[in-house]
């Protein structure tokens, strides 16, 4: 179990280093904007419950690291941090995210963004709504003109091109801060660490 133990210690160390940021009420993550708004409140109140060490998550980390290693030799930047400040009803919030893969144009500006998603099965015919929204937020924050969602499953590799669109990020932040989308999707509660203690938890359908 030496390797498993080492992986666990790495994940635990990374989690510990991020713990202070995770409990700062001024910080909102891009993923908060595309998921249940109350999940952020639960994370602020019970941060240790958000730590997970499970095979699908470890596999996702390995896929991201492998793709990043391969593509970094071909002009792609990996794990690119993004940050933007917003004033909502007189309060300042810092929106943070991390782009999986980014390629710049000849002028040095962000041109193409790729978000990588691992899954047991592919979505049917179209990308999942929250994944597309997450990518569009990154495109809007960086000004990138092209975006792709890459789904990696045990059976297939499939990518969807996502067109940029105007998103009211301030409104999404307001929904998140005031818990106006709890949950945002019916299936979210099934996968949530906080479902057993959440007042908004409901039994939903599995994600398509």
C-alpha positions in Angstrom: 0.0 0.0 0.0 3.0 2.3 -0.2 1.9 4.0 -3.4 -1.7 4.4 -2.2 -0.5 5.8 1.1 1.8 8.3 -0.7 -1.1 9.4 -3.0 -3.3 9.9 0.1 -0.6 12.0 1.8 -0.2 14.1 -1.3 -4.0 14.7 -1.5 -4.1 15.5 2.2 -1.2 17.9 2.0 -2.8 19.7 -1.0 -6.1 19.9 0.9 -4.5 21.3 4.0 -2.6 24.0 2.0 -5.9 25.1 0.5 -7.9 25.0 3.7 -7.5 28.6 4.6 -8.6 29.8 1.2 -11.5 27.4 1.2 -12.9 28.9 4.4 -12.5 32.5 3.3 -16.1 33.8 2.7 -14.8 36.4 0.2 -13.5 33.7 -2.1 -15.8 32.0 -4.6 -14.7 29.3 -7.1 -15.9 29.0 -10.6 -17.2 25.6 -9.8 -19.4 27.2 -7.1 -21.2 29.1 -9.8 -22.3 26.0 -11.7 -23.4 23.8 -8.8 -25.7 23.9 -5.8 -25.3 27.3 -4.2 -25.7 25.9 -0.6 -22.8 23.6 -1.1 -20.4 26.5 -0.7 -22.1 27.5 2.6 -21.7 23.9 3.8 -18.0 24.0 2.8 -17.5 27.2 4.8 -19.2 25.6 7.8 -17.7 22.1 7.6 -14.6 22.3 5.5 -13.1 19.0 6.5 -16.1 17.2 5.1 -15.1 18.2 1.6 -11.9 16.1 1.6 -12.4 13.0 -0.5 -9.9 10.3 -1.5 -11.7 7.9 -3.9 -10.6 6.0 -7.0 -12.6 8.0 -9.5 -11.1 11.3 -8.2 -7.6 9.9 -8.1 -8.1 8.6 -11.7 -9.2 12.1 -12.7 -6.1 13.6 -11.2 -3.9 11.1 -13.1 -5.6 11.8 -16.4 -5.2 15.6 -15.9 -1.5 15.2 -15.0 -0.9 12.8 -17.9 -2.5 15.1 -20.5 -0.8 18.1 -19.0 2.6 16.4 -19.3 2.0 15.3 -22.9 0.6 18.6 -24.2 2.9 21.0 -22.3 5.6 20.1 -24.9 3.3 21.3 -27.7 2.5 24.9 -26.6 -0.2 24.2 -24.0 -0.2 25.7 -20.6 -1.6 23.5 -17.8 -3.5 24.2 -14.5 -3.7 27.9 -15.4 -5.1 30.0 -12.5 -7.6 32.7 -13.1 -8.8 35.4 -10.7 -11.2 38.3 -10.9 -12.7 40.7 -8.3 -16.5 41.5 -8.3 -18.5 43.9 -6.1 -21.9 42.4 -5.2 -24.3 44.6 -3.1 -21.4 46.5 -1.7 -19.3 43.4 -0.8 -16.1 42.4 -2.6 -15.7 38.8 -3.7 -12.7 37.2 -5.5 -13.7 34.7 -8.2 -11.0 32.0 -8.6 -10.6 29.1 -11.0 -8.0 26.9 -12.6 -8.1 26.1 -16.4 -7.0 22.6 -17.3 -5.4 23.4 -20.7 -4.8 26.8 -22.4 -3.1 27.8 -25.6 -2.2 31.3 -26.5 -2.3 33.0 -29.9 0.7 34.6 -31.6 -0.2 37.8 -29.8 0.2 36.1 -26.4 -3.4 36.3 -25.5 -5.5 33.3 -24.5 -7.0 31.7 -27.6 -8.2 28.1 -26.8 -9.3 26.6 -23.6 -9.8 22.9 -22.9 -11.6 21.5 -19.9 -11.0 17.8 -19.2 -13.7 15.6 -17.6 -13.3 12.0 -16.6 -16.4 9.8 -16.3 -17.7 6.2 -16.3 -19.9 7.0 -19.3 -20.3 9.8 -21.8 -23.2 12.3 -21.8 -25.7 11.6 -24.5 -25.1 13.6 -27.7 -24.2 16.8 -26.0 -22.0 18.1 -23.1 -23.4 18.4 -19.6 -24.8 21.8 -19.0 -22.7 22.6 -15.9 -19.5 21.6 -17.7 -20.4 23.9 -20.7 -21.3 26.8 -18.3 -18.0 26.4 -16.5 -16.0 26.5 -19.7 -17.9 29.5 -21.0 -17.1 31.3 -17.7 -13.4 30.6 -18.3 -13.7 31.8 -21.9 -15.4 35.0 -20.7 -12.8 35.7 -18.0 -9.8 35.2 -20.3 -11.2 36.4 -23.6 -10.5 33.0 -25.3 -12.4 32.6 -28.5 -12.4 28.8 -28.7 -13.3 26.2 -26.1 -13.5 22.4 -25.9 -14.8 19.9 -23.4 -12.8 16.7 -23.5 -14.6 13.7 -22.0 -12.3 10.7 -21.1 -14.0 7.4 -20.3 -12.7 3.8 -20.2 -14.2 3.3 -23.6 -13.9 6.5 -25.5 -12.4 10.0 -25.9 -15.0 12.6 -27.1 -14.7 16.3 -27.4 -17.4 19.0 -27.8 -16.6 22.4 -29.1 -18.3 25.1 -27.0 -19.2 28.4 -28.4 -18.6 31.5 -26.3 -21.6 33.3 -24.9 -22.3 36.2 -22.6 -22.8 35.1 -19.0 -24.0 37.3 -16.2 -21.2 36.3 -13.8 -22.4 38.9 -11.2 -25.8 37.3 -11.1 -24.3 33.8 -10.7 -22.2 35.1 -7.8 -25.3 36.6 -6.2 -27.2 33.3 -6.6 -24.3 31.6 -4.8 -23.9 34.1 -2.0 -27.6 34.1 -1.2 -28.2 30.4 -1.8 -30.8 30.9 -4.5 -30.0 27.7 -6.4 -30.1 24.9 -3.8 -29.7 22.5 -5.5 -29.1 23.8 -9.0 -29.8 20.3 -10.5 -31.9 17.5 -9.2 -29.1 14.9 -9.4 -26.6 16.9 -7.3 -27.6 15.7 -3.9 -26.9 12.1 -4.7 -23.2 12.9 -5.2 -22.8 15.5 -2.4 -20.7 14.9 0.7 -23.1 17.1 2.7 -26.4 15.4 1.8 -26.9 13.7 5.2 -26.8 17.0 7.1 -28.1 19.5 4.4 -31.5 21.0 4.9 -32.0 21.3 1.1 -31.1 17.7 0.3 -33.5 15.8 -1.9 -33.5 12.5 -3.7 -32.7 13.2 -7.3 -32.2 11.2 -10.5 -28.7 10.1 -11.6 -26.8 12.4 -13.9 -27.5 11.5 -17.5 
